[in-house]
């Protein structure tokens, strides 16, 4: 409970980052579906594909971070429970 506000803040930020990343990937998917006739347009489209791939990697990292945060939350709750038990025993 002592660290719950921090954990909640981190969880919210991770969720927000995931949502933003998914939105960006969707927007880039729409751009990549366009036909580009100029050399500059095709170069832009290639950059869109590269950025989309990087965002896909980021989305995976964010999912992993959420899982790590869940484990950390459980460990902190267990630690807080032991601290409270020791306080009660004193």
TIDREN-50062 format. One record per residue (C-alpha): x, y, z; residue in one letter. Coordinates in Angstrom, 2 decimals, padded with zeros to 5 digits. Each point is the difference from the previous one (the first is absolute). Example, Ala and Ser with C-alpha at 12.3 -4.5 7.8 and 13.67 -1.06 7.14 Angstrom:
<recs>
{x 012.30, y -004.50, z 007.80, residuo a}
{x 001.37, y 003.44, z -000.66, residuo s}
</recs>
This chain:
<recs>
{x 000.00, y 000.00, z 000.00, residuo x}
{x 002.91, y 002.34, z 000.61, residuo x}
{x 001.05, y -000.20, z -003.64, residuo x}
{x -003.44, y -000.41, z -001.57, residuo x}
{x -000.19, y 003.56, z -001.37, residuo x}
{x 003.34, y -000.42, z -001.77, residuo x}
{x -001.00, y -003.39, z -001.41, residuo x}
{x -003.33, y 001.38, z -001.16, residuo x}
{x 001.74, y 002.93, z -001.68, residuo x}
{x 002.42, y -002.27, z -001.83, residuo x}
{x -002.82, y -002.33, z -001.05, residuo x}
{x -001.99, y 002.96, z -001.35, residuo x}
{x 002.99, y 001.31, z -001.93, residuo x}
{x 000.68, y -003.44, z -001.50, residuo x}
{x -003.63, y -000.35, z -001.02, residuo x}
{x 000.00, y 003.46, z -001.55, residuo x}
{x 003.23, y -000.73, z -001.87, residuo x}
{x -001.46, y -003.26, z -001.31, residuo x}
{x -003.17, y 001.73, z -001.20, residuo x}
{x 001.98, y 002.78, z -001.68, residuo x}
{x 002.32, y -002.51, z -001.67, residuo x}
{x -002.92, y -002.04, z -001.32, residuo x}
{x -001.64, y 003.16, z -001.32, residuo x}
{x 003.22, y 001.03, z -001.77, residuo x}
{x 000.35, y -003.45, z -001.54, residuo x}
{x -003.56, y 000.24, z -001.31, residuo x}
{x 000.63, y 003.42, z -001.49, residuo x}
{x 003.18, y -001.18, z -001.66, residuo x}
{x -001.84, y -003.01, z -001.42, residuo x}
{x -002.40, y 002.38, z -001.72, residuo x}
{x 002.87, y 002.01, z -001.43, residuo x}
{x 001.81, y -003.09, z -001.24, residuo x}
{x -003.11, y -001.02, z -001.94, residuo x}
{x 000.27, y 003.05, z -002.22, residuo x}
{x 001.60, y -000.11, z -003.45, residuo x}
{x 003.08, y 002.16, z -000.34, residuo x}
{x 001.07, y 000.96, z -003.53, residuo x}
{x 002.95, y 002.25, z 000.70, residuo x}
{x 003.42, y -001.10, z 001.19, residuo x}
{x -000.43, y 002.19, z 003.11, residuo x}
{x -003.38, y -001.59, z 000.66, residuo x}
{x 001.42, y -003.50, z -000.27, residuo x}
{x 002.86, y 000.97, z 002.33, residuo x}
{x -002.56, y 001.36, z 002.44, residuo x}
{x -002.00, y -003.23, z -000.23, residuo x}
{x 003.15, y -002.00, z 000.75, residuo x}
{x 000.60, y 002.13, z 003.09, residuo x}
{x -003.61, y -000.56, z 001.07, residuo x}
{x 000.51, y -003.77, z -000.22, residuo x}
{x 003.21, y 000.23, z 002.02, residuo x}
{x -001.61, y 002.18, z 002.66, residuo x}
{x -002.98, y -002.33, z 000.19, residuo x}
{x 002.34, y -002.94, z 000.60, residuo x}
{x 001.76, y 001.87, z 002.77, residuo x}
{x -003.32, y 000.85, z 001.59, residuo x}
{x -001.00, y -003.67, z -000.14, residuo x}
{x 003.17, y -000.82, z 001.93, residuo x}
{x -000.80, y 002.77, z 002.49, residuo x}
{x -003.52, y -001.39, z 000.47, residuo x}
{x 001.51, y -003.36, z 000.89, residuo x}
{x 002.40, y 001.61, z 002.46, residuo x}
{x -002.90, y 001.83, z 001.64, residuo x}
{x -001.92, y -003.26, z 000.41, residuo x}
{x 003.08, y -001.55, z 001.60, residuo x}
{x 000.33, y 003.03, z 002.28, residuo x}
{x -003.61, y -000.42, z 001.13, residuo x}
{x 000.68, y -003.61, z 000.88, residuo x}
{x 003.13, y 001.01, z 001.90, residuo x}
{x -001.98, y 002.68, z 001.84, residuo x}
{x -002.60, y -002.59, z 001.02, residuo x}
{x 002.72, y -002.22, z 001.45, residuo x}
{x 001.58, y 002.97, z 001.78, residuo x}
{x -003.38, y 001.01, z 001.40, residuo x}
{x -000.55, y -003.47, z 001.42, residuo x}
{x 003.48, y -000.03, z 001.52, residuo x}
{x -000.49, y 003.43, z 001.58, residuo x}
{x -003.36, y -001.05, z 001.44, residuo x}
{x 001.62, y -003.09, z 001.48, residuo x}
{x 002.81, y 002.11, z 001.46, residuo x}
{x -002.46, y 002.48, z 001.47, residuo x}
{x -001.95, y -002.88, z 001.56, residuo x}
{x 003.18, y -001.32, z 001.65, residuo x}
{x 000.85, y 003.49, z 001.26, residuo x}
{x -003.47, y 000.35, z 001.50, residuo x}
{x 000.27, y -003.46, z 001.60, residuo x}
{x 003.33, y 000.96, z 001.57, residuo x}
{x -001.47, y 003.26, z 001.29, residuo x}
{x -002.90, y -001.86, z 001.57, residuo x}
{x 002.38, y -002.51, z 001.57, residuo x}
{x 002.11, y 002.77, z 001.59, residuo x}
</recs>
